[in-house]
């Protein structure tokens, strides 16, 4: 089991995500279980909900899932780099710009859900290969120091956060 990260291992912005992940059991087990449950959650939504936004200027459900995919890729790349002791600072990303340029009109929610599941399956190989020593390595992303261990918790917590938002505001 991967011990929870200390507050100094991540920027304060990520504290909510880390706390959400801590509320579950082992972070790798959580990420493994979420692969299928998140896929099933999105594929069970009615097709008419995929372009629904709960308010003007808010993302649609399809855009939200696209964002979750983008963020997972970014977090996994950071885990890869920092677990290999790459000390090059990594940039942040503009989540709104990424969603806007994702060309989601060509995609279905079911297609995005399948991509999410496949991406998580691939990332789990990386996540499970990280050693106890590598978990403590850190690097700089978005101008902030973050550990590999914290990034695993952030990945799980980010997903849980957005699932909660969908359940509370979209459904």
N, C-alpha and C positions, 0 to 999 in steps of 0.2 A: 504494500500500500504506500502511496506517495503522500508524505506528510505535507500538510498545508503550508503555503508560503508565508513568510513573515511580511508585515506591511512594507518594509524597506526594499522588498524584491519587486515591487511594481508601483506605478504611479497611482496616486490617490483616486484618479478618475476610474480606475479598474476595481476599486474596493467592492463595489456592489456586485460585480460579476464574480469575484473571488468568493464573496460571502454566499452567493447563490450556489456555487459549486460545493462549498464546504458543507452546506446543509444536506447534501446527498452523501453517499458513502464514498468509497474509493473513486477518485477522479477518472481513472482509466476504465473502471467498470461503468461509471456514469456515461462516459463518452461512447462506450460500446453499446450500452442499452439505448442511448439516444439515437444512435444510427438508425435503428429500425423503428423506434417509436415516433421519431420526428418524420420519417418517411411515411409511415402509416397515417399520422396526423394530417399531413398535407394532401395525401392522395384521397383521404376520406372527405375532404372539403368539397362542397358542391361547386361545379364549374362556374356558376354565376358569381361565386365569391372571389375568384382569383383576381379580378380587377377592382375589387371593392376597397375603398379607403374610408376610414371612420370619420374623417373630417377633411376639409379642403386643405391642400398643401401637405397632407400626410401620404406616406407610401401606400400602395396597394399591397395586398397579401403576396402577390407575385413579386413585387419589388422587394418586399421584406425578405422573402426567401432568397432572392438573388443577392441581397446584401449579406445574408447569413453565409452564403456560399463564398462570396468575395472575402469576407472577414476570416473565414476558416482557412482559405488559401494563404492569406497574409500571415495569420498566426502560425500556421504550419511552416511557412518559409522562415519565419523568425526562429522557431524551434530548431529547424534544421541548421540554420546559420550559427546560432548561439551554442547548440550542442556540439558543433564542430570547432568551437572557439574562434569563430570569425568575429573580429572586433570592429569590422567596418560598420559605421552607423547606418541603420536602415531607415528609410523614409516612412512617413505616415502615408495615409491615403485619404482622399476626399470621398467619403461614402456616398454623398449625394451625387457627385460627378460620376462615380462608377455606376450607380443605379441608372442615372440618366442615359449613359452611353452603353448600357447593356443590351439594347435592341430587344427588349422583352416582348414586343408585339409579335415577334416570330417564335415565341416559346409558349408552351403550356405549363400550367402549374405541375402537372404530372411529370413532364419532362424535367423541370427544375428539381422536383423531389427525387427523381431517379439520379440526377447529377449529384445532388447533395449526398445521397446514400453511397454512391460510388466514391465520391471524394473522401467521405469519412472512412470508408473501408480502406482506402489507400493510406490515409493519414494514420490510421491505427497501427499500421506496420511501423511507421516512423515513431509514433508515440510510445509503443511498447518496446522499441529498441533502445530507447534512451536509458543509460545506466544511472545508478544512484549518484555517481560523481557528476555526470553530465547535467543532472537535474539542477544542480547548484550553479552551473555556469550562467553567466549573464552577458548581455550586450545592450546596445542602445538602439531603441526604436522610437520614432516620433519624438526624438530629443529626450527620452526618458530611459533610465536603466530598468531592465526587466530580466528576471531569471527564466530559465527553461521551465522550471517547476511552476512558476507563476503563470506562464503562458498556457500551460495545460489547464490550469484552473480557469483562466480567462476564457479560453476556448469553450469550455463547458458552460461557464456562467453566462457568457454572451448568448449562447443558444437558448438556455433556460430563460433568460431575460426576455428575448424576443417571442418565445412561445407563450410566456405569461402575458405579454402585451396583446398578442393576437387573441388569446382566450378572453381577456378582459375588455378589449376595446373593439374587436372586429367581429366577434361571434355573438 
